Amino acid sequence: RIETVDEKASFKNSLDNRCLIIATAYYEWHWKDEKGKVKEKYQINCDDEIFTFAGLYNLGTNPETGETLNTFTMLTTDANEVMKYVHNHKKRMPIIINRNDEKAWLDKSTKISDFAFPYQAKLIAFTK
């Protein structure tokens, strides 16, 4: 959740490590019943063929082996209208970065909270 990322200890060392996660589509589940026992899978595409999500990365060390681990996380925000229907149990969506904002996202002098808004470009959702 982008709204609380700066409050979470698990992200403390990652806030300046921004990255773009490249995608051509992603999947979400639409709950067909109240408890999510019956779900329908949706593929989500963007109006651009390739798009990017807002991510944070970090390097960690496996305490058992000493091996360096490369990790990343995708940030989420409130859902836009399309995703409120698809992701109806939590009404969240990944932060999709507009092409014009990709450099700003990577610039750590830009506030993370500036990106805490639902993506408003055309998303296409269809069942798989």
VOPAGU-2260 file (C-alpha; in pm, 1 decimal, decimal comma):
REM VOPAGU-2260
SITE   aa  ch    i         X         Y         Z
SITE  ARG   A    0       0,0       0,0       0,0
SITE  ILE   A    1     154,8     324,4    -114,5
SITE  GLU   A    2     -42,8     511,5     151,1
SITE  THR   A    3     150,4     343,9     435,2
SITE  VAL   A    4     480,8     244,9     273,2
SITE  ASP   A    5     680,2     505,6     464,8
SITE  GLU   A    6     535,9     379,5     797,1
SITE  LYS   A    7     634,3      13,7     752,1
SITE  ALA   A    8     965,3    -108,5     890,3
SITE  SER   A    9     990,1    -367,3     612,6
SITE  PHE   A   10    1024,7     -88,7     352,9
SITE  LYS   A   11    1251,0     144,1     553,6
SITE  ASN   A   12    1562,7      52,7     351,8
SITE  SER   A   13    1381,3      49,2      16,5
SITE  LEU   A   14    1208,9     387,1      -6,4
SITE  ASP   A   15    1487,6     537,2    -219,6
SITE  ASN   A   16    1527,1     220,4    -428,6
SITE  ARG   A   17    1258,8     274,3    -688,0
SITE  CYS   A   18    1221,6      61,4    -996,4
SITE  LEU   A   19     985,8       5,2   -1285,6
SITE  ILE   A   20     834,7    -340,2   -1327,8
SITE  ILE   A   21     767,8    -398,8   -1697,4
SITE  ALA   A   22     455,1    -587,8   -1803,4
SITE  THR   A   23     225,9    -654,8   -2095,2
SITE  ALA   A   24     -63,8    -775,5   -1875,4
SITE  TYR   A   25    -145,2    -892,5   -1524,9
SITE  TYR   A   26    -410,8   -1104,2   -1357,6
SITE  GLU   A   27    -659,6   -1037,6   -1079,0
SITE  TRP   A   28    -939,5   -1238,6    -924,5
SITE  HIS   A   29   -1303,6   -1127,6    -913,4
SITE  TRP   A   30   -1487,0   -1280,9    -618,2
SITE  LYS   A   31   -1819,7   -1429,3    -724,3
SITE  ASP   A   32   -1925,5   -1494,2    -363,1
SITE  GLU   A   33   -1877,3   -1315,0     -31,5
SITE  LYS   A   34   -1593,9   -1537,2      96,4
SITE  GLY   A   35   -1400,3   -1571,7    -229,8
SITE  LYS   A   36   -1454,0   -1945,9    -262,9
SITE  VAL   A   37   -1579,0   -1897,2    -617,6
SITE  LYS   A   38   -1352,3   -1671,1    -822,8
SITE  GLU   A   39   -1319,5   -1563,1   -1182,1
SITE  LYS   A   40    -975,7   -1483,5   -1325,5
SITE  TYR   A   41    -935,5   -1161,7   -1525,1
SITE  GLN   A   42    -649,0   -1060,7   -1748,4
SITE  ILE   A   43    -581,5    -688,2   -1732,7
SITE  ASN   A   44    -421,3    -509,0   -2024,6
SITE  CYS   A   45    -336,7    -144,2   -2063,5
SITE  ASP   A   46    -399,6      72,7   -2367,0
SITE  ASP   A   47     -22,7      64,3   -2422,7
SITE  GLU   A   48     117,9    -271,9   -2530,4
SITE  ILE   A   49     390,9    -249,6   -2265,0
SITE  PHE   A   50     344,2     -64,3   -1936,7
SITE  THR   A   51     519,1     -32,5   -1601,6
SITE  PHE   A   52     427,5     -72,6   -1236,8
SITE  ALA   A   53     575,8     127,3    -948,2
SITE  GLY   A   54     818,5     -91,9    -759,5
SITE  LEU   A   55    1073,4     -83,0    -479,8
SITE  TYR   A   56    1379,2    -307,0    -467,5
SITE  ASN   A   57    1625,5    -411,2    -202,4
SITE  LEU   A   58    1929,8    -629,2    -155,6
SITE  GLY   A   59    1922,9    -863,6     138,5
SITE  THR   A   60    2133,5   -1145,3     272,4
SITE  ASN   A   61    2011,4   -1495,8     339,9
SITE  PRO   A   62    2113,4   -1546,8     704,2
SITE  GLU   A   63    2167,2   -1921,3     654,6
SITE  THR   A   64    2381,1   -1911,4     339,8
SITE  GLY   A   65    2514,2   -1556,7     323,5
SITE  GLU   A   66    2383,6   -1537,7     -34,1
SITE  THR   A   67    2280,0   -1192,1    -158,7
SITE  LEU   A   68    1912,4   -1178,8    -248,7
SITE  ASN   A   69    1761,6    -931,9    -493,8
SITE  THR   A   70    1402,1    -857,9    -397,1
SITE  PHE   A   71    1131,6    -621,9    -517,5
SITE  THR   A   72     775,1    -533,9    -436,7
SITE  MET   A   73     495,4    -380,0    -637,9
SITE  LEU   A   74     306,5     -93,2    -474,8
SITE  THR   A   75     -72,7     -69,7    -478,3
SITE  THR   A   76    -325,9     211,5    -452,8
SITE  ASP   A   77    -704,1     251,7    -452,1
SITE  ALA   A   78    -873,3      90,2    -751,1
SITE  ASN   A   79   -1005,0     285,7   -1047,0
SITE  GLU   A   80   -1355,1     210,9   -1178,1
SITE  VAL   A   81   -1255,3     -92,9   -1386,8
SITE  MET   A   82   -1053,2    -246,2   -1105,2
SITE  LYS   A   83   -1322,1    -178,9    -841,0
SITE  TYR   A   84   -1534,3    -429,1   -1031,5
SITE  VAL   A   85   -1257,9    -682,3   -1100,5
SITE  HIS   A   86   -1076,7    -670,1    -765,0
SITE  ASN   A   87   -1402,5    -635,4    -575,8
SITE  HIS   A   88   -1295,0    -779,0    -239,0
SITE  LYS   A   89   -1018,5    -526,9    -156,4
SITE  LYS   A   90   -1072,5    -263,7    -428,5
SITE  ARG   A   91    -698,9    -215,2    -481,7
SITE  MET   A   92    -481,4    -211,3    -790,0
SITE  PRO   A   93    -109,8    -196,3    -868,9
SITE  ILE   A   94      25,6     149,4    -938,4
SITE  ILE   A   95      67,8     175,9   -1313,3
SITE  ILE   A   96     305,9     453,8   -1408,1
SITE  ASN   A   97     214,3     667,4   -1708,3
SITE  ARG   A   98     498,8     677,7   -1961,4
SITE  ASN   A   99     542,1    1051,1   -1903,5
SITE  ASP   A  100     587,3     989,1   -1528,2
SITE  GLU   A  101     840,8     704,7   -1540,5
SITE  LYS   A  102    1143,3     932,6   -1492,2
SITE  ALA   A  103     969,3    1115,4   -1208,8
SITE  TRP   A  104     898,6     783,8   -1033,3
SITE  LEU   A  105    1266,4     688,4   -1054,9
SITE  ASP   A  106    1374,4    1030,1    -922,5
SITE  LYS   A  107    1392,1     981,9    -546,0
SITE  SER   A  108    1349,4    1356,4    -489,6
SITE  THR   A  109     987,2    1316,7    -606,2
SITE  LYS   A  110     757,5    1225,2    -317,2
SITE  ILE   A  111     623,1     869,9    -328,7
SITE  SER   A  112     283,6    1001,3    -220,8
SITE  ASP   A  113     261,2    1192,4    -551,7
SITE  PHE   A  114     183,6     856,1    -714,8
SITE  ALA   A  115     -93,5     748,1    -475,5
SITE  PHE   A  116    -379,4     774,1    -721,2
SITE  PRO   A  117    -565,2     521,2    -936,7
SITE  TYR   A  118    -443,1     486,2   -1293,3
SITE  GLN   A  119    -690,1     667,0   -1518,7
SITE  ALA   A  120    -585,7     548,7   -1864,1
SITE  LYS   A  121    -782,1     281,1   -2044,0
SITE  LEU   A  122    -754,5     -63,3   -1884,3
SITE  ILE   A  123    -905,4    -363,7   -2057,7
SITE  ALA   A  124   -1021,5    -651,9   -1838,6
SITE  PHE   A  125   -1146,0    -983,4   -1972,2
SITE  THR   A  126   -1204,7   -1325,9   -1822,0
SITE  LYS   A  127    -957,6   -1603,3   -1885,9
